[in-house]
């Protein structure tokens, strides 16, 4: 088994896992919640392109798509923390906390319901796809070993 194949398999597993997680959470109730679905579609397209295409242009396209997904994941992390921060306002003691403590509570899901690390699944898969794009497809020259 090659490193490239292993990385591509992990990307596929990550895509499947994120898809199931989004479905189980019914993550489609607002336009913002559809963003990770689009990112999964982009990631799936990039995975297929890298798995079956080998031209330098295809690899460049895959890298750009993976970077788009990375940025999307960063945005998702920000949104999740922000939603949690907003939920803290319903706590009567929220205003007595320092801003740093408020943001810490939001980032660690001490307040709110949005999991701040969930977008990390997309980021991890995008990073693995980038790593896979750095590995070369080794093909045996025709006629050897025959």
C-alpha positions, -999 to 999 in steps of 0.1 A, spaced: 0 0 0 15 34 -10 15 65 11 -6 82 -15 -33 55 -14 -33 56 24 -38 94 24 -65 92 -2 -83 65 18 -81 87 50 -95 116 31 -124 94 19 -130 82 54 -130 118 67 -155 129 41 -178 100 50 -175 107 87 -182 144 83 -212 136 60 -227 113 86 -220 137 114 -237 166 96 -266 143 87 -270 131 123 -270 167 135 -295 178 108 -271 205 98 -292 220 71 -316 244 89 -301 276 76 -280 288 46 -249 290 68 -254 254 78 -252 244 41 -217 257 38 -200 225 51 -221 204 27 -208 224 -2 -172 220 13 -177 183 14 -188 184 -23 -157 203 -32 -135 180 -12 -151 149 -29 -145 164 -63 -109 172 -54 -104 136 -41 -117 122 -73 -96 145 -94 -64 136 -75 -72 98 -75 -78 96 -112 -60 125 -127 -23 130 -126 -15 160 -147 3 190 -131 -28 211 -139 -51 187 -121 -28 187 -90 -29 225 -90 -67 225 -91 -68 200 -63 -45 221 -42 -66 252 -47 -98 233 -39 -82 219 -7 -72 254 3 -107 266 -2 -119 239 21 -93 248 47 -105 284 46 -141 272 49 -132 251 79 -115 281 96 -147 301 89 -168 272 104 -147 272 136 -151 310 139 -189 307 134 -192 279 160 -173 299 186 -193 330 178 -226 312 181 -214 299 215 -203 334 225 -238 347 217 -254 320 237 -234 331 267 -255 363 269 -284 343 283 -264 336 314 -269 362 341 -233 360 352 -219 364 316 -214 402 319 -193 397 350 -167 376 332 -137 391 314 -139 391 276 -110 366 275 -129 343 298 -161 347 277 -143 338 245 -125 309 263 -159 295 274 -173 299 239 -142 282 223 -144 253 248 -182 249 245 -187 257 282 -215 279 268 -235 272 237 -241 241 217 -220 245 186 -190 221 186 -160 244 178 -138 214 167 -163 199 143 -150 220 113 -116 205 121 -128 173 103 -130 192 71 -96 209 77 -80 175 85 -93 160 53 -82 190 33 -47 189 48 -44 151 40 -55 158 4 -28 185 2 -2 160 15 -14 134 -10 -10 159 -38 27 161 -28 33 124 -33 41 113 -67 23 86 -87 50 60 -94 44 41 -125 65 13 -137 79 18 -172 62 -3 -198 78 -36 -205 97 -40 -172 90 -72 -152 71 -88 -180 
